[in-house]
Amino acid sequence: MSGIPIAKPIIGDEEVNHAMQVLRSGQLTHGPKVEEFEKALAQYCQYKHAIALNSGTAALHVALLAAGIKEKDEVLIPDFSFIATANVTKYVRAKTKYIDVDKKTFNMNPDKTVKELKKGKAKAVIPVSLYGQAYDVDAIVDAAHAAGAKVISDNCQAIGAKWKGSRNFNDDAACLSFYPTKNMTTMEGGAILTDNDELAANARIIRNVGMRARYEYLFVGYNYRMTGVGAAIGLEQLKKLDGWTEKRRKNAEMLNDLLKKVKQVKTPFCDERAFHVYHQYTLKAENRDGLKAHLDAAGIGNAVFYPTPLHSIPVLEAKGSCPTTEKICKEVLSLPVHPSLSEEDVHKVAESVTAFYAEA
Ligand SMILES: Cc1ncc(COP(=O)(O)O)c(C=O)c1O
């Protein structure tokens, strides 16, 4: 049975031709094509600088280092995210503090985050714009800056997302991922966005083995460079992104409408200040695991992002309790919302959810 996938990267002739051009040019990595992509990305995202890297994880890691975060510094992160948000705090040996999330937006609970920031201990906060919806930028950025803490936004799922009409969140840096399932891709890839000249300069150096000029080393750096082929694909994807985002938003609206009578599911909550780019369309569902099995059997792609609170993943060696995160890990289920869905596909997805609860 050919099913409906939960995600589908779209690679057109434009991407293929542009990638071929780079392959034939001989300049395969870290050259003018990457610079061209960075310029286009900075302009699209409304930041002064964009620094391209080879993953979103690398972007978060370098952003923390370039912002001066070091061993034993306290860093606040949401308990509900992809593991990369936590991993990067471990890479710099920071003291990670896991903050519970809001039960409606699934983003960092602003009251709890502000309360923690007011203690004056945190050196940085990494708020995540989960599923493509901005976190509460007003509350968190203001409180962090008042407390002298840096804000490194994890917008890896949220390219194009806006807060009160702006893609620039007035943070110290924002990080993107271009992994193939994201709203646009460079195959693997990521980027740091910032208005801070010094942070940008340091990030460029750390990404390129810590080298400022040929064999002049300022840091123990990393090889986190993006390839020219990735950048060429990214340039073509960026031109198509707004159209894809509109399609995601339309699909989400259609699903909201088709599922509004199914009282066992809660469709995604949208903060009116946020422009949601629907990287994921995520329900809170009664008998989530039953619904998941039903959709699996019907060939409807679906996924649980995420089944485990970060603080209870053993390798992170964390302690604590975040009751809202623990609860929603058992309730969330993401459905297909990507731009390749036909109207008929969207109806099939909604009908399958509706049928499960009608049969129960
Ligand atoms: C919230 C979040 N943070 C960080 C990352 C890391 O990005 P990448 O997979 O490009 O390293 C991802 C990507 O999956 C993500 O969803």
The ligand as a MOL file (V3000), in Angstrom:
LIG
                    3D

  0  0  0     0  0            999 V3000
M  V30 BEGIN CTAB
M  V30 COUNTS 16 16 0 0 0
M  V30 BEGIN ATOM
M  V30 1 C 14.4920 21.5640 17.8560 0
M  V30 2 C 15.7130 21.0940 17.1190 0
M  V30 3 N 16.9100 21.4920 17.5480 0
M  V30 4 C 18.0410 21.1120 16.9240 0
M  V30 5 C 18.0120 20.2870 15.8160 0
M  V30 6 C 19.3000 19.8540 15.2000 0
M  V30 7 O 19.4050 20.0500 13.8410 0
M  V30 8 P 20.2810 19.0550 12.9300 0
M  V30 9 O 19.5370 17.7750 12.8280 0
M  V30 10 O 20.4010 19.7840 11.6360 0
M  V30 11 O 21.6020 18.8970 13.6230 0
M  V30 12 C 16.7810 19.8630 15.3220 0
M  V30 13 C 16.7130 19.0310 14.1040 0
M  V30 14 O 16.2950 17.9570 14.0200 0
M  V30 15 C 15.5940 20.2440 16.0040 0
M  V30 16 O 14.4010 19.8220 15.5910 0
M  V30 END ATOM
M  V30 BEGIN BOND
M  V30 1 1 1 2
M  V30 2 1 2 3
M  V30 3 2 2 15
M  V30 4 2 3 4
M  V30 5 1 4 5
M  V30 6 1 5 6
M  V30 7 2 5 12
M  V30 8 1 6 7
M  V30 9 1 7 8
M  V30 10 2 8 9
M  V30 11 1 8 10
M  V30 12 1 8 11
M  V30 13 1 12 13
M  V30 14 1 12 15
M  V30 15 2 13 14
M  V30 16 1 15 16
M  V30 END BOND
M  V30 END CTAB
M  END
